[in-house]
Amino acid sequence: MHKTDYSYHWQNENKRLIKRWDNAAHHPEIKTRPHHMHEKGQIKPSFEPTLTEILKIVENNF
């Protein structure tokens, strides 16, 4: 399934960002543009995740 716009935001109990996946087209340097991930202050290439994939990533990191 293709989504027009998405943003999956994962944060801890102190509201600090852990990871965020989105497809805002503001990082032309990323090979997978517009899909990218924010992690540890960096912008990284990503894929177009499904909600199920995101939930599995979160579950596997606890």
All heavy atoms as a GROMACS GRO file, in nm:
protein
  537
    1MET      N    1   0.085  -0.118   0.000
    1MET     CA    2   0.000   0.000   0.000
    1MET      C    3   0.089   0.124   0.000
    1MET      O    4   0.182   0.135   0.078
    1MET     CB    5  -0.090   0.000   0.124
    1MET     CG    6  -0.160   0.131   0.143
    1MET     SD    7  -0.276   0.146   0.280
    1MET     CE    8  -0.201   0.064   0.413
    2HIS      N    9   0.062   0.217  -0.087
    2HIS     CA   10   0.136   0.343  -0.095
    2HIS      C   11   0.059   0.451  -0.019
    2HIS      O   12  -0.061   0.466  -0.035
    2HIS     CB   13   0.153   0.385  -0.240
    2HIS     CG   14   0.220   0.516  -0.255
    2HIS    ND1   15   0.355   0.533  -0.234
    2HIS    CD2   16   0.171   0.637  -0.286
    2HIS    CE1   17   0.385   0.660  -0.252
    2HIS    NE2   18   0.277   0.724  -0.284
    3LYS      N   19   0.131   0.524   0.065
    3LYS     CA   20   0.071   0.632   0.143
    3LYS      C   21   0.110   0.765   0.080
    3LYS      O   22   0.222   0.781   0.033
    3LYS     CB   23   0.122   0.626   0.286
    3LYS     CG   24   0.082   0.499   0.359
    3LYS     CD   25   0.158   0.484   0.489
    3LYS     CE   26   0.294   0.422   0.475
    3LYS     NZ   27   0.307   0.296   0.408
    4THR      N   28   0.020   0.860   0.077
    4THR     CA   29   0.053   0.991   0.024
    4THR      C   30   0.156   1.060   0.112
    4THR      O   31   0.263   1.098   0.067
    4THR     CB   32  -0.074   1.078   0.012
    4THR    OG1   33  -0.168   1.009  -0.068
    4THR    CG2   34  -0.043   1.212  -0.049
    5ASP      N   35   0.126   1.078   0.237
    5ASP     CA   36   0.217   1.136   0.336
    5ASP      C   37   0.215   1.048   0.459
    5ASP      O   38   0.110   0.997   0.497
    5ASP     CB   39   0.172   1.276   0.377
    5ASP     CG   40   0.182   1.376   0.265
    5ASP    OD1   41   0.288   1.380   0.200
    5ASP    OD2   42   0.085   1.450   0.244
    6TYR      N   43   0.332   1.032   0.522
    6TYR     CA   44   0.335   0.957   0.647
    6TYR      C   45   0.444   1.011   0.737
    6TYR      O   46   0.542   1.072   0.691
    6TYR     CB   47   0.354   0.807   0.623
    6TYR     CG   48   0.490   0.770   0.569
    6TYR    CD1   49   0.597   0.747   0.655
    6TYR    CD2   50   0.513   0.758   0.433
    6TYR    CE1   51   0.722   0.714   0.606
    6TYR    CE2   52   0.637   0.725   0.383
    6TYR     CZ   53   0.741   0.703   0.470
    6TYR     OH   54   0.865   0.671   0.422
    7SER      N   55   0.427   0.988   0.864
    7SER     CA   56   0.528   1.018   0.964
    7SER      C   57   0.501   0.929   1.084
    7SER      O   58   0.393   0.936   1.143
    7SER     CB   59   0.522   1.165   1.005
    7SER     OG   60   0.619   1.190   1.104
    8TYR      N   61   0.595   0.842   1.113
    8TYR     CA   62   0.586   0.755   1.231
    8TYR      C   63   0.690   0.806   1.330
    8TYR      O   64   0.809   0.807   1.302
    8TYR     CB   65   0.617   0.610   1.195
    8TYR     CG   66   0.519   0.549   1.098
    8TYR    CD1   67   0.556   0.524   0.966
    8TYR    CD2   68   0.391   0.515   1.138
    8TYR    CE1   69   0.467   0.466   0.877
    8TYR    CE2   70   0.301   0.458   1.050
    8TYR     CZ   71   0.340   0.434   0.920
    8TYR     OH   72   0.252   0.377   0.830
    9HIS      N   73   0.644   0.850   1.444
    9HIS     CA   74   0.729   0.916   1.544
    9HIS      C   75   0.734   0.828   1.668
    9HIS      O   76   0.631   0.800   1.729
    9HIS     CB   77   0.668   1.053   1.577
    9HIS     CG   78   0.753   1.136   1.666
    9HIS    ND1   79   0.843   1.227   1.617
    9HIS    CD2   80   0.761   1.143   1.800
    9HIS    CE1   81   0.903   1.288   1.719
    9HIS    NE2   82   0.855   1.237   1.830
   10TRP      N   83   0.853   0.784   1.706
   10TRP     CA   84   0.873   0.700   1.824
   10TRP      C   85   0.954   0.780   1.924
   10TRP      O   86   1.063   0.828   1.893
   10TRP     CB   87   0.944   0.573   1.782
   10TRP     CG   88   0.981   0.476   1.889
   10TRP    CD1   89   0.929   0.466   2.016
   10TRP    CD2   90   1.078   0.372   1.879
   10TRP    NE1   91   0.987   0.364   2.084
   10TRP    CE2   92   1.080   0.304   2.002
   10TRP    CE3   93   1.164   0.331   1.778
   10TRP    CZ2   94   1.164   0.195   2.026
   10TRP    CZ3   95   1.246   0.223   1.802
   10TRP    CH2   96   1.246   0.156   1.925
   11GLN      N   97   0.900   0.797   2.043
   11GLN     CA   98   0.970   0.872   2.146
   11GLN      C   99   0.962   0.799   2.278
   11GLN      O  100   0.878   0.711   2.297
   11GLN     CB  101   0.912   1.013   2.160
   11GLN     CG  102   0.770   1.018   2.208
   11GLN     CD  103   0.713   1.159   2.205
   11GLN    OE1  104   0.741   1.235   2.114
   11GLN    NE2  105   0.632   1.192   2.303
   12ASN      N  106   1.050   0.835   2.372
   12ASN     CA  107   1.050   0.769   2.503
   12ASN      C  108   0.954   0.841   2.598
   12ASN      O  109   0.886   0.937   2.559
   12ASN     CB  110   1.192   0.759   2.559
   12ASN     CG  111   1.253   0.893   2.595
   12ASN    OD1  112   1.185   0.995   2.609
   12ASN    ND2  113   1.384   0.895   2.613
   13GLU      N  114   0.952   0.793   2.721
   13GLU     CA  115   0.859   0.848   2.820
   13GLU      C  116   0.888   0.993   2.855
   13GLU      O  117   0.803   1.064   2.908
   13GLU     CB  118   0.856   0.761   2.946
   13GLU     CG  119   0.988   0.754   3.021
   13GLU     CD  120   1.084   0.648   2.967
   13GLU    OE1  121   1.050   0.575   2.872
   13GLU    OE2  122   1.196   0.640   3.020
   14ASN      N  123   1.010   1.039   2.824
   14ASN     CA  124   1.047   1.179   2.848
   14ASN      C  125   1.026   1.266   2.724
   14ASN      O  126   1.075   1.378   2.717
   14ASN     CB  127   1.193   1.188   2.894
   14ASN     CG  128   1.214   1.120   3.027
   14ASN    OD1  129   1.133   1.133   3.118
   14ASN    ND2  130   1.321   1.044   3.037
   15LYS      N  131   0.956   1.211   2.626
   15LYS     CA  132   0.923   1.278   2.501
   15LYS      C  133   1.046   1.310   2.416
   15LYS      O  134   1.045   1.403   2.337
   15LYS     CB  135   0.838   1.403   2.526
   15LYS     CG  136   0.707   1.370   2.594
   15LYS     CD  137   0.619   1.489   2.606
   15LYS     CE  138   0.489   1.445   2.673
   15LYS     NZ  139   0.390   1.548   2.674
   16ARG      N  140   1.151   1.230   2.432
   16ARG     CA  141   1.271   1.244   2.350
   16ARG      C  142   1.260   1.152   2.230
   16ARG      O  143   1.222   1.035   2.244
   16ARG     CB  144   1.396   1.213   2.430
   16ARG     CG  145   1.418   1.314   2.542
   16ARG     CD  146   1.552   1.296   2.603
   16ARG     NE  147   1.651   1.327   2.500
   16ARG     CZ  148   1.756   1.403   2.520
   16ARG    NH1  149   1.777   1.457   2.638
   16ARG    NH2  150   1.842   1.425   2.424
   17LEU      N  151   1.295   1.204   2.114
   17LEU     CA  152   1.286   1.127   1.991
   17LEU      C  153   1.380   1.007   1.995
   17LEU      O  154   1.497   1.020   2.029
   17LEU     CB  155   1.322   1.216   1.871
   17LEU     CG  156   1.325   1.146   1.736
   17LEU    CD1  157   1.184   1.106   1.694
   17LEU    CD2  158   1.389   1.237   1.631
   18ILE      N  159   1.327   0.892   1.959
   18ILE     CA  160   1.408   0.772   1.938
   18ILE      C  161   1.432   0.758   1.788
   18ILE      O  162   1.545   0.753   1.743
   18ILE     CB  163   1.341   0.648   1.998
   18ILE    CG1  164   1.330   0.664   2.150
   18ILE    CG2  165   1.419   0.522   1.960
   18ILE    CD1  166   1.248   0.557   2.219
   19LYS      N  167   1.323   0.752   1.711
   19LYS     CA  168   1.331   0.747   1.565
   19LYS      C  169   1.205   0.807   1.507
   19LYS      O  170   1.099   0.803   1.569
   19LYS     CB  171   1.340   0.602   1.514
   19LYS     CG  172   1.469   0.533   1.542
   19LYS     CD  173   1.470   0.396   1.477
   19LYS     CE  174   1.596   0.321   1.514
   19LYS     NZ  175   1.604   0.191   1.449
   20ARG      N  176   1.219   0.860   1.387
   20ARG     CA  177   1.101   0.906   1.313
   20ARG      C  178   1.124   0.873   1.166
   20ARG      O  179   1.230   0.901   1.111
   20ARG     CB  180   1.077   1.055   1.330
   20ARG     CG  181   0.949   1.100   1.256
   20ARG     CD  182   0.913   1.245   1.280
   20ARG     NE  183   1.006   1.336   1.216
   20ARG     CZ  184   1.084   1.421   1.281
   20ARG    NH1  185   1.082   1.428   1.413
   20ARG    NH2  186   1.166   1.500   1.216
   21TRP      N  187   1.026   0.813   1.106
   21TRP     CA  188   1.027   0.781   0.964
   21TRP      C  189   0.926   0.872   0.896
   21TRP      O  190   0.814   0.887   0.945
   21TRP     CB  191   0.983   0.637   0.939
   21TRP     CG  192   1.070   0.532   0.998
   21TRP    CD1  193   1.165   0.458   0.933
   21TRP    CD2  194   1.068   0.480   1.132
   21TRP    NE1  195   1.224   0.367   1.018
   21TRP    CE2  196   1.164   0.380   1.141
   21TRP    CE3  197   0.996   0.513   1.247
   21TRP    CZ2  198   1.190   0.309   1.258
   21TRP    CZ3  199   1.020   0.443   1.363
   21TRP    CH2  200   1.117   0.343   1.368
   22ASP      N  201   0.965   0.934   0.786
   22ASP     CA  202   0.868   1.017   0.715
   22ASP      C  203   0.908   1.031   0.569
   22ASP      O  204   1.015   0.985   0.529
   22ASP     CB  205   0.847   1.152   0.782
   22ASP     CG  206   0.966   1.244   0.775
   22ASP    OD1  207   0.987   1.305   0.669
   22ASP    OD2  208   1.039   1.256   0.875
   23ASN      N  209   0.819   1.091   0.492
   23ASN     CA  210   0.846   1.110   0.349
   23ASN      C  211   0.832   1.256   0.306
   23ASN      O  212   0.800   1.284   0.192
   23ASN     CB  213   0.758   1.018   0.263
   23ASN     CG  214   0.612   1.052   0.269
   23ASN    OD1  215   0.566   1.122   0.360
   23ASN    ND2  216   0.536   1.002   0.174
   24ALA      N  217   0.862   1.347   0.398
   24ALA     CA  218   0.866   1.489   0.360
   24ALA      C  219   0.986   1.507   0.267
   24ALA      O  220   1.096   1.457   0.295
   24ALA     CB  221   0.880   1.576   0.484
   25ALA      N  222   0.967   1.577   0.159
   25ALA     CA  223   1.070   1.588   0.054
   25ALA      C  224   1.172   1.698   0.081
   25ALA      O  225   1.208   1.773  -0.008
   25ALA     CB  226   1.003   1.608  -0.080
   26HIS      N  227   1.221   1.709   0.203
   26HIS     CA  228   1.313   1.817   0.236
   26HIS      C  229   1.458   1.773   0.255
   26HIS      O  230   1.539   1.850   0.303
   26HIS     CB  231   1.264   1.893   0.361
   26HIS     CG  232   1.239   1.806   0.479
   26HIS    ND1  233   1.114   1.788   0.529
   26HIS    CD2  234   1.321   1.730   0.554
   26HIS    CE1  235   1.120   1.706   0.632
   26HIS    NE2  236   1.245   1.670   0.649
   27HIS      N  237   1.491   1.652   0.215
   27HIS     CA  238   1.630   1.604   0.225
   27HIS      C  239   1.673   1.546   0.090
   27HIS      O  240   1.684   1.425   0.073
   27HIS     CB  241   1.644   1.501   0.336
   27HIS     CG  242   1.627   1.559   0.473
   27HIS    ND1  243   1.722   1.640   0.530
   27HIS    CD2  244   1.525   1.551   0.561
   27HIS    CE1  245   1.680   1.679   0.649
   27HIS    NE2  246   1.561   1.628   0.670
   28PRO      N  247   1.705   1.632  -0.007
   28PRO     CA  248   1.741   1.583  -0.141
   28PRO      C  249   1.870   1.503  -0.145
   28PRO      O  250   1.894   1.428  -0.240
   28PRO     CB  251   1.755   1.712  -0.223
   28PRO     CG  252   1.781   1.818  -0.123
   28PRO     CD  253   1.709   1.777   0.002
   29GLU      N  254   1.952   1.513  -0.040
   29GLU     CA  255   2.079   1.440  -0.036
   29GLU      C  256   2.062   1.291  -0.003
   29GLU      O  257   2.154   1.212  -0.020
   29GLU     CB  258   2.175   1.504   0.065
   29GLU     CG  259   2.140   1.482   0.212
   29GLU     CD  260   2.028   1.568   0.270
   29GLU    OE1  261   1.961   1.643   0.195
   29GLU    OE2  262   2.008   1.562   0.392
   30ILE      N  263   1.945   1.252   0.044
   30ILE     CA  264   1.920   1.113   0.083
   30ILE      C  265   1.884   1.031  -0.041
   30ILE      O  266   1.795   1.067  -0.117
   30ILE     CB  267   1.806   1.107   0.188
   30ILE    CG1  268   1.845   1.186   0.313
   30ILE    CG2  269   1.770   0.965   0.223
   30ILE    CD1  270   1.966   1.134   0.387
   31LYS      N  271   1.952   0.919  -0.060
   31LYS     CA  272   1.931   0.834  -0.177
   31LYS      C  273   1.788   0.784  -0.190
   31LYS      O  274   1.739   0.761  -0.299
   31LYS     CB  275   2.024   0.713  -0.172
   31LYS     CG  276   2.168   0.746  -0.190
   31LYS     CD  277   2.252   0.620  -0.182
   31LYS     CE  278   2.399   0.655  -0.185
   31LYS     NZ  279   2.483   0.535  -0.171
   32THR      N  280   1.722   0.764  -0.077
   32THR     CA  281   1.587   0.708  -0.079
   32THR      C  282   1.480   0.816  -0.075
   32THR      O  283   1.364   0.786  -0.045
   32THR     CB  284   1.569   0.612   0.040
   32THR    OG1  285   1.597   0.683   0.162
   32THR    CG2  286   1.659   0.491   0.028
   33ARG      N  287   1.518   0.940  -0.104
   33ARG     CA  288   1.426   1.053  -0.100
   33ARG      C  289   1.297   1.020  -0.175
   33ARG      O  290   1.304   0.963  -0.283
   33ARG     CB  291   1.492   1.174  -0.165
   33ARG     CG  292   1.405   1.298  -0.161
   33ARG     CD  293   1.479   1.412  -0.230
   33ARG     NE  294   1.406   1.534  -0.213
   33ARG     CZ  295   1.352   1.601  -0.314
   33ARG    NH1  296   1.364   1.559  -0.436
   33ARG    NH2  297   1.287   1.711  -0.291
   34PRO      N  298   1.183   1.049  -0.120
   34PRO     CA  299   1.160   1.130  -0.001
   34PRO      C  300   1.162   1.050   0.130
   34PRO      O  301   1.153   1.107   0.236
   34PRO     CB  302   1.021   1.188  -0.026
   34PRO     CG  303   0.949   1.079  -0.098
   34PRO     CD  304   1.056   1.017  -0.187
   35HIS      N  305   1.174   0.920   0.121
   35HIS     CA  306   1.170   0.836   0.242
   35HIS      C  307   1.301   0.849   0.319
   35HIS      O  308   1.409   0.836   0.262
   35HIS     CB  309   1.146   0.690   0.205
   35HIS     CG  310   1.033   0.672   0.110
   35HIS    ND1  311   0.901   0.688   0.148
   35HIS    CD2  312   1.031   0.645  -0.023
   35HIS    CE1  313   0.824   0.669   0.043
   35HIS    NE2  314   0.900   0.643  -0.062
   36HIS      N  315   1.289   0.878   0.448
   36HIS     CA  316   1.407   0.889   0.533
   36HIS      C  317   1.369   0.868   0.679
   36HIS      O  318   1.252   0.861   0.714
   36HIS     CB  319   1.474   1.026   0.514
   36HIS     CG  320   1.388   1.142   0.551
   36HIS    ND1  321   1.290   1.193   0.466
   36HIS    CD2  322   1.383   1.216   0.664
   36HIS    CE1  323   1.230   1.294   0.528
   36HIS    NE2  324   1.285   1.310   0.646
   37MET      N  325   1.475   0.855   0.762
   37MET     CA  326   1.455   0.830   0.904
   37MET      C  327   1.543   0.927   0.983
   37MET      O  328   1.657   0.955   0.945
   37MET     CB  329   1.496   0.686   0.936
   37MET     CG  330   1.491   0.652   1.082
   37MET     SD  331   1.535   0.480   1.116
   37MET     CE  332   1.701   0.473   1.052
   38HIS      N  333   1.490   0.978   1.092
   38HIS     CA  334   1.564   1.063   1.185
   38HIS      C  335   1.604   0.974   1.302
   38HIS      O  336   1.518   0.910   1.363
   38HIS     CB  337   1.475   1.176   1.237
   38HIS     CG  338   1.423   1.264   1.128
   38HIS    ND1  339   1.473   1.390   1.106
   38HIS    CD2  340   1.326   1.245   1.035
   38HIS    CE1  341   1.409   1.446   1.004
   38HIS    NE2  342   1.318   1.359   0.960
   39GLU      N  343   1.734   0.970   1.331
   39GLU     CA  344   1.782   0.888   1.442
   39GLU      C  345   1.912   0.946   1.495
   39GLU      O  346   2.005   0.969   1.419
   39GLU     CB  347   1.804   0.744   1.395
   39GLU     CG  348   1.854   0.651   1.504
   39GLU     CD  349   1.876   0.511   1.454
   39GLU    OE1  350   1.927   0.494   1.341
   39GLU    OE2  351   1.842   0.419   1.527
   40LYS      N  352   1.918   0.970   1.627
   40LYS     CA  353   2.038   1.020   1.694
   40LYS      C  354   2.093   1.146   1.626
   40LYS      O  355   2.212   1.159   1.603
   40LYS     CB  356   2.144   0.911   1.701
   40LYS     CG  357   2.098   0.792   1.782
   40LYS     CD  358   2.204   0.684   1.787
   40LYS     CE  359   2.148   0.565   1.864
   40LYS     NZ  360   2.242   0.454   1.866
   41GLY      N  361   2.004   1.236   1.590
   41GLY     CA  362   2.045   1.362   1.531
   41GLY      C  363   2.090   1.353   1.386
   41GLY      O  364   2.143   1.449   1.332
   42GLN      N  365   2.068   1.239   1.324
   42GLN     CA  366   2.108   1.220   1.185
   42GLN      C  367   1.988   1.189   1.098
   42GLN      O  368   1.887   1.137   1.146
   42GLN     CB  369   2.208   1.105   1.172
   42GLN     CG  370   2.337   1.127   1.246
   42GLN     CD  371   2.431   1.009   1.228
   42GLN    OE1  372   2.388   0.896   1.208
   42GLN    NE2  373   2.560   1.036   1.236
   43ILE      N  374   2.002   1.220   0.969
   43ILE     CA  375   1.901   1.183   0.870
   43ILE      C  376   1.959   1.066   0.792
   43ILE      O  377   2.071   1.076   0.739
   43ILE     CB  378   1.872   1.300   0.773
   43ILE    CG1  379   1.839   1.428   0.850
   43ILE    CG2  380   1.760   1.261   0.677
   43ILE    CD1  381   1.720   1.418   0.941
   44LYS      N  382   1.885   0.956   0.786
   44LYS     CA  383   1.935   0.834   0.723
   44LYS      C  384   1.839   0.786   0.614
   44LYS      O  385   1.719   0.810   0.623
   44LYS     CB  386   1.950   0.724   0.827
   44LYS     CG  387   2.048   0.759   0.938
   44LYS     CD  388   2.058   0.647   1.037
   44LYS     CE  389   2.160   0.679   1.146
   44LYS     NZ  390   2.173   0.567   1.240
   45PRO      N  391   1.892   0.715   0.515
   45PRO     CA  392   1.804   0.655   0.414
   45PRO      C  393   1.708   0.558   0.481
   45PRO      O  394   1.739   0.498   0.584
   45PRO     CB  395   1.900   0.580   0.322
   45PRO     CG  396   2.033   0.644   0.345
   45PRO     CD  397   2.032   0.689   0.488
   46SER      N  398   1.592   0.544   0.423
   46SER     CA  399   1.492   0.454   0.479
   46SER      C  400   1.410   0.395   0.365
   46SER      O  401   1.442   0.411   0.248
   46SER     CB  402   1.403   0.528   0.578
   46SER     OG  403   1.318   0.441   0.647
   47PHE      N  404   1.304   0.330   0.402
   47PHE     CA  405   1.211   0.266   0.310
   47PHE      C  406   1.073   0.320   0.341
   47PHE      O  407   1.055   0.392   0.439
   47PHE     CB  408   1.216   0.114   0.329
   47PHE     CG  409   1.193   0.072   0.472
   47PHE    CD1  410   1.065   0.040   0.516
   47PHE    CD2  411   1.297   0.069   0.563
   47PHE    CE1  412   1.041   0.005   0.649
   47PHE    CE2  413   1.274   0.032   0.696
   47PHE     CZ  414   1.147   0.000   0.738
   48GLU      N  415   0.976   0.286   0.262
   48GLU     CA  416   0.838   0.326   0.292
   48GLU      C  417   0.778   0.219   0.383
   48GLU      O  418   0.734   0.115   0.337
   48GLU     CB  419   0.756   0.339   0.165
   48GLU     CG  420   0.614   0.386   0.191
   48GLU     CD  421   0.536   0.408   0.063
   48GLU    OE1  422   0.591   0.394  -0.047
   48GLU    OE2  423   0.418   0.441   0.075
   49PRO      N  424   0.783   0.241   0.514
   49PRO     CA  425   0.739   0.138   0.607
   49PRO      C  426   0.588   0.129   0.621
   49PRO      O  427   0.517   0.228   0.601
   49PRO     CB  428   0.801   0.183   0.739
   49PRO     CG  429   0.803   0.332   0.728
   49PRO     CD  430   0.829   0.361   0.583
   50THR      N  431   0.544   0.012   0.657
   50THR     CA  432   0.404  -0.006   0.694
   50THR      C  433   0.395   0.011   0.846
   50THR      O  434   0.497   0.001   0.916
   50THR     CB  435   0.352  -0.145   0.656
   50THR    OG1  436   0.424  -0.243   0.733
   50THR    CG2  437   0.368  -0.173   0.507
   51LEU      N  438   0.278   0.032   0.895
   51LEU     CA  439   0.260   0.042   1.039
   51LEU      C  440   0.303  -0.088   1.106
   51LEU      O  441   0.368  -0.087   1.211
   51LEU     CB  442   0.116   0.076   1.074
   51LEU     CG  443   0.084   0.086   1.222
   51LEU    CD1  444   0.174   0.188   1.292
   51LEU    CD2  445  -0.061   0.120   1.244
   52THR      N  446   0.273  -0.200   1.045
   52THR     CA  447   0.313  -0.330   1.100
   52THR      C  448   0.465  -0.339   1.113
   52THR      O  449   0.517  -0.385   1.215
   52THR     CB  450   0.260  -0.444   1.012
   52THR    OG1  451   0.117  -0.434   1.007
   52THR    CG2  452   0.299  -0.580   1.067
   53GLU      N  453   0.539  -0.294   1.012
   53GLU     CA  454   0.686  -0.296   1.018
   53GLU      C  455   0.738  -0.208   1.129
   53GLU      O  456   0.831  -0.245   1.201
   53GLU     CB  457   0.744  -0.253   0.884
   53GLU     CG  458   0.723  -0.355   0.774
   53GLU     CD  459   0.755  -0.302   0.636
   53GLU    OE1  460   0.733  -0.182   0.609
   53GLU    OE2  461   0.803  -0.384   0.555
   54ILE      N  462   0.680  -0.090   1.144
   54ILE     CA  463   0.722   0.001   1.251
   54ILE      C  464   0.698  -0.062   1.388
   54ILE      O  465   0.785  -0.059   1.475
   54ILE     CB  466   0.649   0.136   1.240
   54ILE    CG1  467   0.685   0.207   1.111
   54ILE    CG2  468   0.676   0.224   1.363
   54ILE    CD1  469   0.831   0.243   1.096
   55LEU      N  470   0.582  -0.120   1.406
   55LEU     CA  471   0.551  -0.182   1.535
   55LEU      C  472   0.645  -0.298   1.566
   55LEU      O  473   0.684  -0.318   1.682
   55LEU     CB  474   0.405  -0.228   1.538
   55LEU     CG  475   0.302  -0.113   1.538
   55LEU    CD1  476   0.161  -0.168   1.526
   55LEU    CD2  477   0.317  -0.025   1.660
   56LYS      N  478   0.685  -0.373   1.465
   56LYS     CA  479   0.781  -0.483   1.486
   56LYS      C  480   0.918  -0.428   1.526
   56LYS      O  481   0.984  -0.484   1.613
   56LYS     CB  482   0.793  -0.567   1.359
   56LYS     CG  483   0.677  -0.660   1.338
   56LYS     CD  484   0.695  -0.742   1.212
   56LYS     CE  485   0.570  -0.826   1.188
   56LYS     NZ  486   0.581  -0.905   1.063
   57ILE      N  487   0.960  -0.319   1.464
   57ILE     CA  488   1.088  -0.256   1.500
   57ILE      C  489   1.084  -0.210   1.645
   57ILE      O  490   1.178  -0.236   1.723
   57ILE     CB  491   1.119  -0.138   1.407
   57ILE    CG1  492   1.151  -0.190   1.266
   57ILE    CG2  493   1.234  -0.053   1.461
   57ILE    CD1  494   1.155  -0.083   1.159
   58VAL      N  495   0.978  -0.145   1.685
   58VAL     CA  496   0.964  -0.097   1.823
   58VAL      C  497   0.962  -0.216   1.918
   58VAL      O  498   1.035  -0.216   2.019
   58VAL     CB  499   0.836  -0.010   1.839
   58VAL    CG1  500   0.810   0.020   1.986
   58VAL    CG2  501   0.849   0.117   1.756
   59GLU      N  502   0.884  -0.317   1.888
   59GLU     CA  503   0.874  -0.436   1.974
   59GLU      C  504   1.010  -0.504   1.990
   59GLU      O  505   1.047  -0.546   2.100
   59GLU     CB  506   0.774  -0.534   1.915
   59GLU     CG  507   0.758  -0.661   1.996
   59GLU     CD  508   0.659  -0.756   1.934
   59GLU    OE1  509   0.667  -0.778   1.811
   59GLU    OE2  510   0.574  -0.807   2.008
   60ASN      N  511   1.088  -0.513   1.884
   60ASN     CA  512   1.217  -0.582   1.888
   60ASN      C  513   1.325  -0.501   1.957
   60ASN      O  514   1.435  -0.552   1.981
   60ASN     CB  515   1.262  -0.619   1.746
   60ASN     CG  516   1.177  -0.729   1.687
   60ASN    OD1  517   1.123  -0.813   1.758
   60ASN    ND2  518   1.164  -0.728   1.556
   61ASN      N  519   1.297  -0.377   1.990
   61ASN     CA  520   1.396  -0.292   2.057
   61ASN      C  521   1.362  -0.264   2.202
   61ASN      O  522   1.411  -0.168   2.260
   61ASN     CB  523   1.413  -0.161   1.978
   61ASN     CG  524   1.495  -0.184   1.855
   61ASN    OD1  525   1.618  -0.191   1.861
   61ASN    ND2  526   1.430  -0.200   1.740
   62PHE      N  527   1.276  -0.346   2.260
   62PHE     CA  528   1.244  -0.333   2.402
   62PHE      C  529   1.297  -0.450   2.478
   62PHE      O  530   1.314  -0.556   2.442
   62PHE     CB  531   1.093  -0.321   2.424
   62PHE     CG  532   1.048  -0.180   2.424
   62PHE    CD1  533   0.989  -0.124   2.312
   62PHE    CD2  534   1.066  -0.099   2.535
   62PHE    CE1  535   0.947   0.007   2.310
   62PHE    CE2  536   1.024   0.033   2.534
   62PHE     CZ  537   0.964   0.085   2.420
   0.00000   0.00000   0.00000
